[in-house]
Amino acid sequence: MKTLTKLTGIALLATTIAGCATTATTTRYSEDNSRAYNLAQAGGLYKARDTALGDEEYSSAMTNITNAFSDAALFNSSAGLGLSGGTSLGLGLAGALFAAPGHMERDSAFAFVPVTEANNRDEANDILHTRFFEAVQQSAADLGFSVDYTDKTIKHDAIANRTGTTLALVNEQRGCYSYESAATVEQLCIVSLLVPPSRNQAKPTPQAVGLDVESFSYPATNHNSSMRYVFKAQESADISSIAVAAKISANMPSWFYIYLSPTENQPPMILERGEPQLFIKTI
């Protein structure tokens, strides 16, 4: 017979992700590259690359993505962007955009907590956890879900001494169960933010972020010192991972970003206040 404690422990295993390479965030900025590229450089996704498109291709890509994001179906089903097969973007264009550059094969997050909001790293950590908790609650309500959590899923210990905030999105009619009602861990729809340990002091904020003050940076490098964003749900659950991420991004401060790795129906992108930034530029 399952127990809540056991399910909680198993669910948290989904947030224990190891990494390998490392790099520091950079202040490099280039107007010749996309905003996604500049944000990626700022956030430690150092192997990001742009796809250069002609005006017509660029317009087609941005129109299709914009239309997909404005479609209410994105936020009311598990279908996602629905750009698979290349039919929406064109086969050649889809092939170029859907590649995962370098170490960017997994979802992640990065942030720059300004010194106007936190006096030290510990305060910045608390702000991240609190803001994420509030953003998930609001996002869940916007999407027709409730939120379930326990003392063991809020600010829990995760791999590499990270501290995680993990919540379950609940709507049993849509295949997402609470910790108590779930028969197996697969029936949980989990969203989590893993905050790494660091004693680094505040530093100048990269230009792309648009802050005129120093900040405590949380990079998205593929390393134990990086921050992680994790979403997990079984395929049969009627919930869109990109809709969840977009809502959370929209409900987080402007200095917080979510990177979504490519899937069969979505290109890699950075979510900035809920808006998709793509790794494409015009030539």
Secondary structure, 3 states (H helix, E strand, C coil): CCCHHHHHHHHHHCCCCCCCCCCCCCCCCCCCCCHHHHHHHHHCCCCCCCEEECHHHHHHHHHHHHHHHHCHHHHCCCCCCCCHHHCCCCHHHHHHHCCCCCCCCCCEEEEEEECCCCCCHHHHHHHHHHHHHHHHHHHHHHHCCEEECCCCCCCEECHHHCEEEEEEEEEHHHCECCCCCCCCHHHCEEEEEEECCCCCCCECCCHHHCCCCCEEEECCCCCCCCCEEEEECCCCCCCCHHHHHHHHHHHCCCCEEEEECCECCECCEEEECCEEEECEEEC
